[in-house]
């Protein structure tokens, strides 16, 4: 019986080691390795201060009751972010929040957060929000399914990590939402911009082939998003 218990103990040890044998989620888009022992340490974009030097203000910020600056007038929305840049104590805690204010018909264009799930809470106005998901075992594996809701004050909606989503003010008045992320660095990929405004630009022929559009249409899209 003792040998059986010993085998179980060894198996449990190895299984626990395997359970932790994985890469942690990256907190920045790229981290290029260098062969230079004199290079400064650069992790998550910030270096930790000595804990003895920490103070209450490191874990505090204010002004979240006020709208942020307009990101792009053609889209009609403004954002204000609470992250490690204005609350240093958030570093390594895996959380950040955003306030978004919309003009009537304001639209946060199709985008994705590669490192975070997002939960939005509507404070005022009427927001149409949704995300796109490719479902397995569908007849057409390239056809996405839309999960979307018309959201009113007090409503909460969650967008799974990495999925393309949007938010649109369908009301006739201004709208405000708070969005929380389970990452200090969610990432923000604007789908049209990252494709049509790249530097250097993607070859026209590749875009024509990829989107099945006329080259003149591709050129027009590059102008719009550049």
LINUR-V636563 format. One record per residue. N is the residue number from 1. OMEGA is omega in degrees with one decimal (999 if undefined). Layout:
BEGIN
n = [N	N]
omega = [OMEGA	OMEGA]
END
This chain:
BEGIN
n = [1	2	3	4	5	6	7	8	9	10	11	12	13	14	15	16	17	18	19	20	21	22	23	24	25	26	27	28	29	30	31	32	33	34	35	36	37	38	39	40	41	42	43	44	45	46	47	48	49	50	51	52	53	54	55	56	57	58	59	60	61	62	63	64	65	66	67	68	69	70	71	72	73	74	75	76	77	78	79	80	81	82	83	84	85	86	87	88	89	90	91	92	93	94	95	96	97	98	99	100	101	102	103	104	105	106	107	108	109	110	111	112	113	114	115	116	117	118	119	120	121	122	123	124	125	126	127	128	129	130	131	132	133	134	135	136	137	138	139	140	141	142	143	144	145	146	147	148	149	150	151	152	153	154	155	156	157	158	159	160	161	162	163	164	165	166	167	168	169	170	171	172	173	174	175	176	177	178	179	180	181	182	183	184	185	186	187	188	189	190	191	192	193	194	195	196	197	198	199	200	201	202	203	204	205	206	207	208	209	210	211	212	213	214	215	216	217	218	219	220	221	222	223	224	225	226]
omega = [-177.5	179.2	179.6	178.1	179.3	179.2	178.1	-179.6	178.6	179.3	178.9	179.3	-178.7	-179.9	178.3	177.4	179.4	-178.7	-179.0	-177.5	177.2	179.3	175.9	178.8	178.8	-180.0	172.5	-172.1	178.8	176.0	-173.8	-179.3	177.1	178.5	-176.7	-176.6	-179.3	-179.0	179.5	175.8	-178.5	-176.0	179.0	178.1	-177.9	174.4	-176.3	174.1	175.4	-178.6	-179.8	-178.5	-179.8	179.7	-176.1	-178.1	176.8	-176.1	-174.2	168.2	-178.6	178.2	-177.9	175.8	-177.4	179.6	177.0	-179.9	179.9	179.9	-178.3	-175.0	-178.3	178.1	172.2	174.8	179.1	-179.9	171.9	-171.7	168.8	179.6	-175.5	-179.8	177.0	171.5	-173.7	-179.3	177.6	-176.0	-180.0	-177.9	172.4	178.4	173.1	-179.6	179.2	168.4	177.5	178.1	-175.1	163.9	173.5	-176.9	175.5	-171.2	169.0	-169.7	-176.0	-175.9	179.2	174.4	-172.4	-174.1	-176.3	163.7	-178.0	174.5	-178.4	180.0	-177.0	178.7	176.9	-179.6	-179.1	-175.7	171.4	-177.2	179.5	176.4	-176.7	-176.6	172.1	-177.5	178.6	175.0	175.0	178.6	177.0	-174.1	-179.7	-177.8	-177.5	174.5	-179.7	171.8	-173.5	179.5	166.0	-171.7	179.5	179.9	-177.6	179.2	179.1	-178.4	-178.1	178.7	-178.5	-176.6	170.9	-176.4	178.7	-178.8	-175.3	174.2	-173.7	177.8	-178.3	179.9	-179.7	178.3	177.4	179.6	179.8	173.9	169.6	176.9	177.7	-176.6	177.6	176.7	174.5	179.9	-174.3	-170.4	-176.9	-177.9	175.9	-169.8	-179.1	-175.6	-175.8	179.7	-171.2	-179.9	-178.4	178.9	-0.6	-177.6	173.4	179.3	179.7	-177.0	178.7	178.2	177.3	-179.7	-175.9	-177.3	178.7	-179.6	176.0	-178.1	178.2	176.9	177.3	179.6	179.4	178.5	178.3	177.6	-177.4	-172.9	179.7	999]
END
